[in-house]
Amino acid sequence: DWTPDSFVETTIAQLKEKLGDDKVVLGLSGGVDSSVAAVLLHHAIGKNLHCIFVDNGLLRKDEYELVLDSYKHMGLNIKGIDAKQRFYDALAGLTDPELKRKAIGRVFIEVFDDAAHEVQDVKWLGQGTIYPDVIESVSVKGPSATIKSHHNVGGLPDFMKLKVVEPLNTLFKDEVRNVGKALGIDPNILGRHPFPGPGLAIRILGEVTPEKVHILQEADAIYINNLKAAGVYDKVWQAGTIFLPVQSVGVMGDERTYENAVALRAVESVDGMTADWCHLPYELLAKISNEIINNVKGINRVVYDISSKPPATIEWE
Ligand code: XMP
C-alpha cells in the first residue's frame, strides 16, 4: 500500500542506489515541489546535493531572505544568488508578456548555468517535476518548459546535458504535500500558494521597473498578510496582487492625487486549469483596500477581480 512514509523510505533507498557518491545540482524556487524534491535528495545524499536559489528580484516581499533561511534551517547545502539587477536589466523596455517570460527564462538559465559550473564534477540535475508535468504540458509555462523553449538558442547550456533525477515524477500535488509532511517540512512551505516562475514580472502589466516591483511587493504583502490573519489563506488556491498601468485621480487630505491602481486576485481551483474567483468577505476587502491606499505610496485605488477562468486566466499576463 502506498503511504507517504513508505514512499519516503523506498525513494531514499532508490536514490542512494542510483546516485552513489555522485553530485546533484538542483534549483530551488521556494515552492512545494522543488522543496520536497530537495529534502528527499538531501536525505539520500546529504552534502552531495547542491541547491541553488536565485533571487530574480521578482519574488514577494522578503521572500528571498525568509525562504533561504528556512532552507538553511533544514540543513540543505544551499547557495543563494542575488541576480536582481541582471533580471531588471533584461526586462528594461519590454512590455510584451511573452518577451518578458523569455527574457526571464534566458537570464535564469545563464545564472543557473554559472552557479552549476561552480560545483566540481556534478553529474546530475535534480528537478521537482511531478506527474501532471510529465503526462501533459500543464507546465507549458513552467520553468522546465521555459528551459526547453531555449534549447535551440545558442546551443544547450551545460547543466542541461546532465543526467536528470526527478524523485516526484509519479506523484500528484496532494501526494507531494503529504510526502513533504512525512519529511517534516515546514507547513508554511507546504501550504504556499502556487507562484509563477516569472514572478511579479507578469503581475506588473507592461514594463517592469524596480520601483513598480517595490510598490507591488508592499501592496501584495498587505493583501497576503490579511488573508492569513483572517484565516482564509488556506482556503484560497492562489492569490496575488496585480499592478495596473493606469493612473486615476484621487484625493488625499486636501491634495489631488494621480496614481496607479492595483487589482486583487483570489481564486479557487483544483489544478489551475479552471478557476472561480473567491467570494471574499466585503469587510476583509474593505480593510485590505484601506490599508493599501493608506500605506503604499503610489497606489490610490484598489479593485477586486471577479473574473473566472475560462475565459479569464488566473494571471493577467
Ligand atoms: P493562468 O494565468 O494561465 O495560470 O490561468 C495558471 C497557473 O499557472 C501559473 N502560471 C505560470 N507558472 N510560469 C509559471 O511557472 C509562468 O509563466 C506562468 N504563467 C502562469 C499561474 O500562476 C497559475 O497558477
py3Dmol code that shows the C-alpha trace and the ligand (Angstrom):
import py3Dmol

protein = """\
ATOM      1  CA  ASP A   1       0.000   0.000   0.000  1.00  0.00           C
ATOM      2  CA  TRP A   2       1.186   3.467  -0.890  1.00  0.00           C
ATOM      3  CA  THR A   3       1.720   5.707   2.114  1.00  0.00           C
ATOM      4  CA  PRO A   4       3.805   8.860   2.339  1.00  0.00           C
ATOM      5  CA  ASP A   5       6.138   7.100   4.784  1.00  0.00           C
ATOM      6  CA  SER A   6       6.645   4.063   2.569  1.00  0.00           C
ATOM      7  CA  PHE A   7       7.246   6.352  -0.411  1.00  0.00           C
ATOM      8  CA  VAL A   8       9.863   8.290   1.526  1.00  0.00           C
ATOM      9  CA  GLU A   9      11.616   5.119   2.634  1.00  0.00           C
ATOM     10  CA  THR A  10      11.761   3.406  -0.754  1.00  0.00           C
ATOM     11  CA  THR A  11      12.596   6.594  -2.639  1.00  0.00           C
ATOM     12  CA  ILE A  12      15.519   7.438  -0.391  1.00  0.00           C
ATOM     13  CA  ALA A  13      16.858   3.895  -0.797  1.00  0.00           C
ATOM     14  CA  GLN A  14      16.472   4.079  -4.580  1.00  0.00           C
ATOM     15  CA  LEU A  15      18.159   7.472  -4.743  1.00  0.00           C
ATOM     16  CA  LYS A  16      21.101   6.205  -2.698  1.00  0.00           C
ATOM     17  CA  GLU A  17      21.463   3.249  -5.024  1.00  0.00           C
ATOM     18  CA  LYS A  18      21.149   5.322  -8.172  1.00  0.00           C
ATOM     19  CA  LEU A  19      23.347   8.254  -7.169  1.00  0.00           C
ATOM     20  CA  GLY A  20      26.074   6.644  -5.046  1.00  0.00           C
ATOM     21  CA  ASP A  21      28.711   9.311  -4.475  1.00  0.00           C
ATOM     22  CA  ASP A  22      27.604  11.477  -7.400  1.00  0.00           C
ATOM     23  CA  LYS A  23      26.859  15.154  -7.009  1.00  0.00           C
ATOM     24  CA  VAL A  24      23.481  16.649  -7.874  1.00  0.00           C
ATOM     25  CA  VAL A  25      22.645  20.273  -8.571  1.00  0.00           C
ATOM     26  CA  LEU A  26      19.070  21.476  -8.034  1.00  0.00           C
ATOM     27  CA  GLY A  27      17.344  24.832  -8.407  1.00  0.00           C
ATOM     28  CA  LEU A  28      15.060  25.697  -5.506  1.00  0.00           C
ATOM     29  CA  SER A  29      12.170  28.066  -6.131  1.00  0.00           C
ATOM     30  CA  GLY A  30      10.583  28.300  -2.700  1.00  0.00           C
ATOM     31  CA  GLY A  31       7.657  26.264  -3.999  1.00  0.00           C
ATOM     32  CA  VAL A  32       6.372  22.954  -2.719  1.00  0.00           C
ATOM     33  CA  ASP A  33       7.697  20.638  -5.437  1.00  0.00           C
ATOM     34  CA  SER A  34      11.315  21.721  -5.560  1.00  0.00           C
ATOM     35  CA  SER A  35      11.431  21.875  -1.749  1.00  0.00           C
ATOM     36  CA  VAL A  36      10.160  18.325  -1.288  1.00  0.00           C
ATOM     37  CA  ALA A  37      12.458  17.016  -4.035  1.00  0.00           C
ATOM     38  CA  ALA A  38      15.418  18.717  -2.364  1.00  0.00           C
ATOM     39  CA  VAL A  39      14.696  17.303   1.079  1.00  0.00           C
ATOM     40  CA  LEU A  40      14.320  13.771  -0.302  1.00  0.00           C
ATOM     41  CA  LEU A  41      17.619  14.072  -2.141  1.00  0.00           C
ATOM     42  CA  HIS A  42      19.228  15.579   0.913  1.00  0.00           C
ATOM     43  CA  HIS A  43      18.201  12.556   2.973  1.00  0.00           C
ATOM     44  CA  ALA A  44      19.695  10.283   0.350  1.00  0.00           C
ATOM     45  CA  ILE A  45      22.982  12.005  -0.478  1.00  0.00           C
ATOM     46  CA  GLY A  46      23.469  14.809   2.080  1.00  0.00           C
ATOM     47  CA  LYS A  47      26.081  17.381   1.125  1.00  0.00           C
ATOM     48  CA  ASN A  48      26.412  15.960  -2.370  1.00  0.00           C
ATOM     49  CA  LEU A  49      23.177  17.774  -3.121  1.00  0.00           C
ATOM     50  CA  HIS A  50      23.996  21.330  -4.142  1.00  0.00           C
ATOM     51  CA  CYS A  51      20.944  23.582  -4.115  1.00  0.00           C
ATOM     52  CA  ILE A  52      20.799  26.916  -5.889  1.00  0.00           C
ATOM     53  CA  PHE A  53      18.260  29.605  -5.062  1.00  0.00           C
ATOM     54  CA  VAL A  54      18.195  32.609  -7.380  1.00  0.00           C
ATOM     55  CA  ASP A  55      16.894  35.999  -6.314  1.00  0.00           C
ATOM     56  CA  ASN A  56      15.434  37.299  -9.565  1.00  0.00           C
ATOM     57  CA  GLY A  57      14.136  40.462  -7.916  1.00  0.00           C
ATOM     58  CA  LEU A  58      10.607  39.361  -8.788  1.00  0.00           C
ATOM     59  CA  LEU A  59       9.721  37.497  -5.615  1.00  0.00           C
ATOM     60  CA  ARG A  60       7.272  38.601  -2.937  1.00  0.00           C
ATOM     61  CA  LYS A  61       8.350  40.994  -0.211  1.00  0.00           C
ATOM     62  CA  ASP A  62      11.121  39.497   1.997  1.00  0.00           C
ATOM     63  CA  GLU A  63      10.582  36.126   0.338  1.00  0.00           C
ATOM     64  CA  TYR A  64      14.173  35.562  -0.688  1.00  0.00           C
ATOM     65  CA  GLU A  65      15.545  36.041   2.829  1.00  0.00           C
ATOM     66  CA  LEU A  66      12.762  34.079   4.540  1.00  0.00           C
ATOM     67  CA  VAL A  67      12.893  31.135   2.185  1.00  0.00           C
ATOM     68  CA  LEU A  68      16.687  30.982   2.104  1.00  0.00           C
ATOM     69  CA  ASP A  69      16.669  30.986   5.891  1.00  0.00           C
ATOM     70  CA  SER A  70      14.195  28.171   6.214  1.00  0.00           C
ATOM     71  CA  TYR A  71      16.127  26.071   3.685  1.00  0.00           C
ATOM     72  CA  LYS A  72      19.306  26.603   5.677  1.00  0.00           C
ATOM     73  CA  HIS A  73      17.389  25.593   8.780  1.00  0.00           C
ATOM     74  CA  MET A  74      16.513  22.303   7.138  1.00  0.00           C
ATOM     75  CA  GLY A  75      20.225  21.681   6.745  1.00  0.00           C
ATOM     76  CA  LEU A  76      20.245  21.941   2.971  1.00  0.00           C
ATOM     77  CA  ASN A  77      23.507  22.718   1.247  1.00  0.00           C
ATOM     78  CA  ILE A  78      22.255  25.837  -0.498  1.00  0.00           C
ATOM     79  CA  LYS A  79      23.717  28.782  -2.320  1.00  0.00           C
ATOM     80  CA  GLY A  80      21.693  31.972  -2.702  1.00  0.00           C
ATOM     81  CA  ILE A  81      22.468  34.162  -5.689  1.00  0.00           C
ATOM     82  CA  ASP A  82      21.466  37.794  -5.878  1.00  0.00           C
ATOM     83  CA  ALA A  83      20.815  38.306  -9.584  1.00  0.00           C
ATOM     84  CA  LYS A  84      18.179  41.032  -9.250  1.00  0.00           C
ATOM     85  CA  GLN A  85      19.944  43.568 -11.415  1.00  0.00           C
ATOM     86  CA  ARG A  86      20.561  41.118 -14.255  1.00  0.00           C
ATOM     87  CA  PHE A  87      16.847  40.401 -14.437  1.00  0.00           C
ATOM     88  CA  TYR A  88      15.862  44.081 -14.228  1.00  0.00           C
ATOM     89  CA  ASP A  89      18.348  44.947 -16.988  1.00  0.00           C
ATOM     90  CA  ALA A  90      16.968  42.188 -19.209  1.00  0.00           C
ATOM     91  CA  LEU A  91      13.402  43.371 -18.612  1.00  0.00           C
ATOM     92  CA  ALA A  92      14.040  47.040 -19.277  1.00  0.00           C
ATOM     93  CA  GLY A  93      11.934  48.288 -22.158  1.00  0.00           C
ATOM     94  CA  LEU A  94       9.947  45.050 -22.559  1.00  0.00           C
ATOM     95  CA  THR A  95       6.159  45.221 -22.440  1.00  0.00           C
ATOM     96  CA  ASP A  96       5.025  42.054 -24.255  1.00  0.00           C
ATOM     97  CA  PRO A  97       4.215  39.268 -21.750  1.00  0.00           C
ATOM     98  CA  GLU A  98       5.879  36.509 -23.764  1.00  0.00           C
ATOM     99  CA  LEU A  99       9.008  38.564 -24.372  1.00  0.00           C
ATOM    100  CA  LYS A 100       9.159  39.242 -20.640  1.00  0.00           C
ATOM    101  CA  ARG A 101       8.871  35.494 -19.940  1.00  0.00           C
ATOM    102  CA  LYS A 102      11.576  34.707 -22.492  1.00  0.00           C
ATOM    103  CA  ALA A 103      13.948  37.282 -21.052  1.00  0.00           C
ATOM    104  CA  ILE A 104      13.450  35.917 -17.547  1.00  0.00           C
ATOM    105  CA  GLY A 105      13.926  32.331 -18.746  1.00  0.00           C
ATOM    106  CA  ARG A 106      17.105  33.269 -20.581  1.00  0.00           C
ATOM    107  CA  VAL A 107      18.667  35.089 -17.631  1.00  0.00           C
ATOM    108  CA  PHE A 108      17.672  32.296 -15.263  1.00  0.00           C
ATOM    109  CA  ILE A 109      19.465  29.771 -17.447  1.00  0.00           C
ATOM    110  CA  GLU A 110      22.593  31.933 -17.584  1.00  0.00           C
ATOM    111  CA  VAL A 111      22.654  32.485 -13.844  1.00  0.00           C
ATOM    112  CA  PHE A 112      21.902  28.850 -13.050  1.00  0.00           C
ATOM    113  CA  ASP A 113      24.493  27.598 -15.517  1.00  0.00           C
ATOM    114  CA  ASP A 114      27.178  29.802 -13.947  1.00  0.00           C
ATOM    115  CA  ALA A 115      26.259  28.527 -10.490  1.00  0.00           C
ATOM    116  CA  ALA A 116      26.181  24.893 -11.628  1.00  0.00           C
ATOM    117  CA  HIS A 117      29.674  25.268 -13.097  1.00  0.00           C
ATOM    118  CA  GLU A 118      30.957  26.041  -9.637  1.00  0.00           C
ATOM    119  CA  VAL A 119      30.025  22.563  -8.457  1.00  0.00           C
ATOM    120  CA  GLN A 120      33.005  20.394  -9.389  1.00  0.00           C
ATOM    121  CA  ASP A 121      32.253  17.132 -11.201  1.00  0.00           C
ATOM    122  CA  VAL A 122      28.497  17.417 -10.924  1.00  0.00           C
ATOM    123  CA  LYS A 123      26.740  14.523 -12.671  1.00  0.00           C
ATOM    124  CA  TRP A 124      23.034  15.093 -12.152  1.00  0.00           C
ATOM    125  CA  LEU A 125      20.362  17.770 -12.411  1.00  0.00           C
ATOM    126  CA  GLY A 126      17.669  17.325  -9.735  1.00  0.00           C
ATOM    127  CA  GLN A 127      14.167  18.520 -10.557  1.00  0.00           C
ATOM    128  CA  GLY A 128      10.852  18.773  -8.730  1.00  0.00           C
ATOM    129  CA  THR A 129       8.842  17.584 -11.740  1.00  0.00           C
ATOM    130  CA  ILE A 130       5.545  15.999 -10.674  1.00  0.00           C
ATOM    131  CA  TYR A 131       3.300  13.567 -12.542  1.00  0.00           C
ATOM    132  CA  PRO A 132       0.960  16.127 -14.146  1.00  0.00           C
ATOM    133  CA  ASP A 133       4.041  17.876 -15.594  1.00  0.00           C
ATOM    134  CA  VAL A 134       5.013  14.572 -17.171  1.00  0.00           C
ATOM    135  CA  ILE A 135       1.694  13.485 -18.690  1.00  0.00           C
ATOM    136  CA  GLU A 136       0.613  16.743 -20.202  1.00  0.00           C
ATOM    137  CA  SER A 137       2.089  20.105 -20.741  1.00  0.00           C
ATOM    138  CA  VAL A 138       0.288  21.624 -17.771  1.00  0.00           C
ATOM    139  CA  SER A 139       3.574  23.315 -17.148  1.00  0.00           C
ATOM    140  CA  VAL A 140       3.666  24.742 -20.638  1.00  0.00           C
ATOM    141  CA  LYS A 141       4.647  27.914 -18.899  1.00  0.00           C
ATOM    142  CA  GLY A 142       6.632  26.216 -16.134  1.00  0.00           C
ATOM    143  CA  PRO A 143      10.347  26.580 -15.599  1.00  0.00           C
ATOM    144  CA  SER A 144      11.236  23.345 -17.397  1.00  0.00           C
ATOM    145  CA  ALA A 145       9.232  24.429 -20.423  1.00  0.00           C
ATOM    146  CA  THR A 146      10.867  27.815 -20.311  1.00  0.00           C
ATOM    147  CA  ILE A 147      14.143  25.969 -20.351  1.00  0.00           C
ATOM    148  CA  LYS A 148      13.031  23.749 -23.232  1.00  0.00           C
ATOM    149  CA  SER A 149      11.988  26.663 -25.396  1.00  0.00           C
ATOM    150  CA  HIS A 150      15.582  27.810 -25.196  1.00  0.00           C
ATOM    151  CA  HIS A 151      17.121  24.553 -26.314  1.00  0.00           C
ATOM    152  CA  ASN A 152      17.868  25.790 -29.777  1.00  0.00           C
ATOM    153  CA  VAL A 153      19.008  29.272 -28.883  1.00  0.00           C
ATOM    154  CA  GLY A 154      22.786  29.242 -28.958  1.00  0.00           C
ATOM    155  CA  GLY A 155      23.169  25.574 -28.019  1.00  0.00           C
ATOM    156  CA  LEU A 156      22.420  23.713 -24.837  1.00  0.00           C
ATOM    157  CA  PRO A 157      23.712  25.166 -21.565  1.00  0.00           C
ATOM    158  CA  ASP A 158      25.986  22.685 -19.817  1.00  0.00           C
ATOM    159  CA  PHE A 159      23.664  21.904 -16.902  1.00  0.00           C
ATOM    160  CA  MET A 160      21.085  20.646 -19.380  1.00  0.00           C
ATOM    161  CA  LYS A 161      23.492  17.986 -20.548  1.00  0.00           C
ATOM    162  CA  LEU A 162      23.445  16.453 -17.068  1.00  0.00           C
ATOM    163  CA  LYS A 163      21.501  13.305 -16.292  1.00  0.00           C
ATOM    164  CA  VAL A 164      18.147  14.150 -14.740  1.00  0.00           C
ATOM    165  CA  VAL A 165      16.820  12.844 -11.427  1.00  0.00           C
ATOM    166  CA  GLU A 166      13.145  13.550 -10.648  1.00  0.00           C
ATOM    167  CA  PRO A 167      12.066  11.799  -7.432  1.00  0.00           C
ATOM    168  CA  LEU A 168       8.494  13.142  -7.563  1.00  0.00           C
ATOM    169  CA  ASN A 169       7.582  12.343 -11.142  1.00  0.00           C
ATOM    170  CA  THR A 170       4.989   9.719 -10.181  1.00  0.00           C
ATOM    171  CA  LEU A 171       3.133  11.921  -7.674  1.00  0.00           C
ATOM    172  CA  PHE A 172       0.187  14.283  -7.770  1.00  0.00           C
ATOM    173  CA  LYS A 173       0.311  17.584  -5.927  1.00  0.00           C
ATOM    174  CA  ASP A 174      -1.571  16.449  -2.818  1.00  0.00           C
ATOM    175  CA  GLU A 175       0.699  13.411  -2.577  1.00  0.00           C
ATOM    176  CA  VAL A 176       3.727  15.693  -2.780  1.00  0.00           C
ATOM    177  CA  ARG A 177       2.322  17.728   0.115  1.00  0.00           C
ATOM    178  CA  ASN A 178       1.783  14.552   2.171  1.00  0.00           C
ATOM    179  CA  VAL A 179       5.296  13.361   1.426  1.00  0.00           C
ATOM    180  CA  GLY A 180       6.531  16.785   2.497  1.00  0.00           C
ATOM    181  CA  LYS A 181       4.589  16.419   5.734  1.00  0.00           C
ATOM    182  CA  ALA A 182       6.074  12.965   6.329  1.00  0.00           C
ATOM    183  CA  LEU A 183       9.510  14.531   5.838  1.00  0.00           C
ATOM    184  CA  GLY A 184       8.714  17.160   8.473  1.00  0.00           C
ATOM    185  CA  ILE A 185       8.933  20.121   6.116  1.00  0.00           C
ATOM    186  CA  ASP A 186       7.667  23.458   7.470  1.00  0.00           C
ATOM    187  CA  PRO A 187       3.890  23.709   6.891  1.00  0.00           C
ATOM    188  CA  ASN A 188       4.466  27.292   5.751  1.00  0.00           C
ATOM    189  CA  ILE A 189       6.386  25.969   2.772  1.00  0.00           C
ATOM    190  CA  LEU A 190       3.974  23.092   2.072  1.00  0.00           C
ATOM    191  CA  GLY A 191       0.904  25.327   2.231  1.00  0.00           C
ATOM    192  CA  ARG A 192       2.163  28.021  -0.085  1.00  0.00           C
ATOM    193  CA  HIS A 193       0.034  29.167  -2.951  1.00  0.00           C
ATOM    194  CA  PRO A 194       1.395  28.425  -6.416  1.00  0.00           C
ATOM    195  CA  PHE A 195       3.606  31.244  -7.639  1.00  0.00           C
ATOM    196  CA  PRO A 196       4.639  31.651 -11.276  1.00  0.00           C
ATOM    197  CA  GLY A 197       8.289  31.277 -12.252  1.00  0.00           C
ATOM    198  CA  PRO A 198       8.409  34.764 -13.817  1.00  0.00           C
ATOM    199  CA  GLY A 199       7.031  36.048 -10.517  1.00  0.00           C
ATOM    200  CA  LEU A 200       5.845  39.603 -10.135  1.00  0.00           C
ATOM    201  CA  ALA A 201       7.018  40.441 -13.663  1.00  0.00           C
ATOM    202  CA  ILE A 202       3.775  39.030 -15.062  1.00  0.00           C
ATOM    203  CA  ARG A 203       1.763  40.811 -12.355  1.00  0.00           C
ATOM    204  CA  ILE A 204       3.113  44.187 -13.450  1.00  0.00           C
ATOM    205  CA  LEU A 205       1.292  44.908 -16.687  1.00  0.00           C
ATOM    206  CA  GLY A 206       3.650  46.472 -19.184  1.00  0.00           C
ATOM    207  CA  GLU A 207       7.233  47.391 -18.411  1.00  0.00           C
ATOM    208  CA  VAL A 208       8.785  46.130 -15.191  1.00  0.00           C
ATOM    209  CA  THR A 209      10.868  48.562 -13.156  1.00  0.00           C
ATOM    210  CA  PRO A 210      12.382  48.098  -9.684  1.00  0.00           C
ATOM    211  CA  GLU A 211      10.101  50.907  -8.422  1.00  0.00           C
ATOM    212  CA  LYS A 212       6.961  49.119  -9.587  1.00  0.00           C
ATOM    213  CA  VAL A 213       8.220  45.852  -8.100  1.00  0.00           C
ATOM    214  CA  HIS A 214       8.693  47.606  -4.781  1.00  0.00           C
ATOM    215  CA  ILE A 215       5.206  49.146  -4.801  1.00  0.00           C
ATOM    216  CA  LEU A 216       3.637  45.827  -5.765  1.00  0.00           C
ATOM    217  CA  GLN A 217       5.551  43.931  -3.071  1.00  0.00           C
ATOM    218  CA  GLU A 218       4.245  46.311  -0.415  1.00  0.00           C
ATOM    219  CA  ALA A 219       0.624  46.098  -1.591  1.00  0.00           C
ATOM    220  CA  ASP A 220       0.821  42.324  -2.012  1.00  0.00           C
ATOM    221  CA  ALA A 221       2.280  41.820   1.471  1.00  0.00           C
ATOM    222  CA  ILE A 222      -0.670  43.698   2.968  1.00  0.00           C
ATOM    223  CA  TYR A 223      -3.071  41.546   0.960  1.00  0.00           C
ATOM    224  CA  ILE A 224      -1.481  38.189   1.792  1.00  0.00           C
ATOM    225  CA  ASN A 225      -0.929  39.010   5.477  1.00  0.00           C
ATOM    226  CA  ASN A 226      -4.587  39.985   5.800  1.00  0.00           C
ATOM    227  CA  LEU A 227      -5.697  36.740   4.159  1.00  0.00           C
ATOM    228  CA  LYS A 228      -3.574  34.846   6.674  1.00  0.00           C
ATOM    229  CA  ALA A 229      -4.764  36.875   9.661  1.00  0.00           C
ATOM    230  CA  ALA A 230      -8.386  36.342   8.652  1.00  0.00           C
ATOM    231  CA  GLY A 231      -7.807  32.595   8.361  1.00  0.00           C
ATOM    232  CA  VAL A 232      -8.737  32.431   4.680  1.00  0.00           C
ATOM    233  CA  TYR A 233      -5.295  31.964   3.113  1.00  0.00           C
ATOM    234  CA  ASP A 234      -5.531  28.167   3.242  1.00  0.00           C
ATOM    235  CA  LYS A 235      -8.997  28.186   1.689  1.00  0.00           C
ATOM    236  CA  VAL A 236      -7.815  30.148  -1.319  1.00  0.00           C
ATOM    237  CA  TRP A 237      -5.995  28.207  -4.038  1.00  0.00           C
ATOM    238  CA  GLN A 238      -3.991  31.179  -5.261  1.00  0.00           C
ATOM    239  CA  ALA A 239      -3.982  34.877  -4.502  1.00  0.00           C
ATOM    240  CA  GLY A 240      -1.949  37.769  -5.766  1.00  0.00           C
ATOM    241  CA  THR A 241      -1.860  41.461  -6.496  1.00  0.00           C
ATOM    242  CA  ILE A 242      -1.568  42.995  -9.952  1.00  0.00           C
ATOM    243  CA  PHE A 243      -0.030  46.373 -10.699  1.00  0.00           C
ATOM    244  CA  LEU A 244      -2.161  48.134 -13.291  1.00  0.00           C
ATOM    245  CA  PRO A 245      -0.660  50.522 -15.824  1.00  0.00           C
ATOM    246  CA  VAL A 246      -3.417  53.072 -15.372  1.00  0.00           C
ATOM    247  CA  GLN A 247      -3.417  56.187 -13.284  1.00  0.00           C
ATOM    248  CA  SER A 248      -6.545  57.663 -11.833  1.00  0.00           C
ATOM    249  CA  VAL A 249      -7.498  60.676  -9.794  1.00  0.00           C
ATOM    250  CA  GLY A 250      -7.885  60.546  -6.051  1.00  0.00           C
ATOM    251  CA  VAL A 251      -7.792  62.816  -3.022  1.00  0.00           C
ATOM    252  CA  MET A 252      -5.505  62.541  -0.032  1.00  0.00           C
ATOM    253  CA  GLY A 253      -6.169  65.211   2.619  1.00  0.00           C
ATOM    254  CA  ASP A 254      -6.521  68.426   0.618  1.00  0.00           C
ATOM    255  CA  GLU A 255      -4.470  67.141  -2.232  1.00  0.00           C
ATOM    256  CA  ARG A 256      -5.441  65.742  -5.548  1.00  0.00           C
ATOM    257  CA  THR A 257      -3.510  62.573  -6.404  1.00  0.00           C
ATOM    258  CA  TYR A 258      -2.952  60.941  -9.752  1.00  0.00           C
ATOM    259  CA  GLU A 259      -1.561  57.499  -9.088  1.00  0.00           C
ATOM    260  CA  ASN A 260      -1.679  53.837 -10.048  1.00  0.00           C
ATOM    261  CA  ALA A 261      -4.223  51.171  -9.208  1.00  0.00           C
ATOM    262  CA  VAL A 262      -3.750  47.577  -8.080  1.00  0.00           C
ATOM    263  CA  ALA A 263      -6.112  44.666  -8.613  1.00  0.00           C
ATOM    264  CA  LEU A 264      -6.523  41.894  -6.058  1.00  0.00           C
ATOM    265  CA  ARG A 265      -6.986  38.366  -7.369  1.00  0.00           C
ATOM    266  CA  ALA A 266      -8.052  35.294  -5.380  1.00  0.00           C
ATOM    267  CA  VAL A 267      -9.218  32.049  -6.956  1.00  0.00           C
ATOM    268  CA  GLU A 268     -10.476  28.621  -6.035  1.00  0.00           C
ATOM    269  CA  SER A 269      -9.204  25.826  -8.230  1.00  0.00           C
ATOM    270  CA  VAL A 270      -8.088  22.204  -8.284  1.00  0.00           C
ATOM    271  CA  ASP A 271      -5.273  22.316 -10.777  1.00  0.00           C
ATOM    272  CA  GLY A 272      -5.201  25.844 -12.171  1.00  0.00           C
ATOM    273  CA  MET A 273      -6.758  24.754 -15.461  1.00  0.00           C
ATOM    274  CA  THR A 274     -10.100  26.240 -14.471  1.00  0.00           C
ATOM    275  CA  ALA A 275     -10.745  28.608 -11.598  1.00  0.00           C
ATOM    276  CA  ASP A 276     -13.509  30.531  -9.870  1.00  0.00           C
ATOM    277  CA  TRP A 277     -12.991  33.879  -8.229  1.00  0.00           C
ATOM    278  CA  CYS A 278     -13.290  33.729  -4.444  1.00  0.00           C
ATOM    279  CA  HIS A 279     -16.167  35.440  -2.695  1.00  0.00           C
ATOM    280  CA  LEU A 280     -14.004  37.106  -0.063  1.00  0.00           C
ATOM    281  CA  PRO A 281     -15.956  38.908   2.676  1.00  0.00           C
ATOM    282  CA  TYR A 282     -16.615  42.582   1.896  1.00  0.00           C
ATOM    283  CA  GLU A 283     -15.297  43.617   5.321  1.00  0.00           C
ATOM    284  CA  LEU A 284     -11.995  41.931   4.604  1.00  0.00           C
ATOM    285  CA  LEU A 285     -11.735  43.539   1.171  1.00  0.00           C
ATOM    286  CA  ALA A 286     -12.530  46.930   2.710  1.00  0.00           C
ATOM    287  CA  LYS A 287      -9.796  46.516   5.317  1.00  0.00           C
ATOM    288  CA  ILE A 288      -7.229  45.459   2.728  1.00  0.00           C
ATOM    289  CA  SER A 289      -8.143  48.305   0.392  1.00  0.00           C
ATOM    290  CA  ASN A 290      -7.843  50.910   3.151  1.00  0.00           C
ATOM    291  CA  GLU A 291      -4.540  49.553   4.348  1.00  0.00           C
ATOM    292  CA  ILE A 292      -3.057  49.510   0.882  1.00  0.00           C
ATOM    293  CA  ILE A 293      -4.200  53.008  -0.047  1.00  0.00           C
ATOM    294  CA  ASN A 294      -3.133  54.477   3.287  1.00  0.00           C
ATOM    295  CA  ASN A 295       0.262  52.789   3.394  1.00  0.00           C
ATOM    296  CA  VAL A 296       1.531  52.220  -0.100  1.00  0.00           C
ATOM    297  CA  LYS A 297       2.808  55.340  -1.748  1.00  0.00           C
ATOM    298  CA  GLY A 298       1.932  55.380  -5.431  1.00  0.00           C
ATOM    299  CA  ILE A 299      -1.367  53.493  -5.109  1.00  0.00           C
ATOM    300  CA  ASN A 300      -4.647  55.384  -4.734  1.00  0.00           C
ATOM    301  CA  ARG A 301      -7.148  52.809  -5.974  1.00  0.00           C
ATOM    302  CA  VAL A 302      -7.805  49.108  -5.350  1.00  0.00           C
ATOM    303  CA  VAL A 303     -10.116  46.894  -7.413  1.00  0.00           C
ATOM    304  CA  TYR A 304     -11.132  43.256  -6.998  1.00  0.00           C
ATOM    305  CA  ASP A 305     -11.022  40.857  -9.935  1.00  0.00           C
ATOM    306  CA  ILE A 306     -14.331  38.963 -10.276  1.00  0.00           C
ATOM    307  CA  SER A 307     -13.442  37.011 -13.429  1.00  0.00           C
ATOM    308  CA  SER A 308     -13.373  33.238 -13.618  1.00  0.00           C
ATOM    309  CA  LYS A 309     -11.207  31.005 -15.791  1.00  0.00           C
ATOM    310  CA  PRO A 310     -12.145  30.463 -18.551  1.00  0.00           C
ATOM    311  CA  PRO A 311     -12.406  32.856 -20.190  1.00  0.00           C
ATOM    312  CA  ALA A 312     -10.120  34.944 -17.988  1.00  0.00           C
ATOM    313  CA  THR A 313      -6.785  33.444 -16.917  1.00  0.00           C
ATOM    314  CA  ILE A 314      -5.553  33.476 -13.339  1.00  0.00           C
ATOM    315  CA  GLU A 315      -2.645  35.770 -14.141  1.00  0.00           C
ATOM    316  CA  TRP A 316      -3.266  38.952 -16.095  1.00  0.00           C
ATOM    317  CA  GLU A 317      -0.365  38.364 -18.462  1.00  0.00           C
TER     318      GLU A 317
END
"""
ligand_1 = """\
24
XMP
P -3.083 31.131 -15.966
O -2.741 32.581 -15.842
O -2.622 30.546 -17.267
O -2.252 30.402 -14.830
O -4.524 30.855 -15.699
C -2.432 29.066 -14.430
C -1.391 28.753 -13.372
O -0.080 28.810 -13.965
C 0.689 29.793 -13.325
N 1.483 30.466 -14.340
C 2.791 30.275 -14.526
N 3.671 29.482 -13.869
N 5.392 30.267 -15.293
C 4.985 29.503 -14.251
O 5.807 28.813 -13.661
C 4.558 31.072 -15.996
O 4.971 31.760 -16.928
C 3.186 31.075 -15.577
N 2.090 31.728 -16.039
C 1.045 31.344 -15.262
C -0.291 30.723 -12.642
O 0.299 31.417 -11.547
C -1.377 29.758 -12.231
O -1.041 29.084 -11.040
"""
view = py3Dmol.view(width=600, height=400)
view.addModel(protein, "pdb")
view.setStyle({"model": 0}, {"cartoon": {"style": "trace"}})
view.addModel(ligand_1, "xyz")
view.setStyle({"model": 1}, {"stick": {}})
view.zoomTo()
view.show()
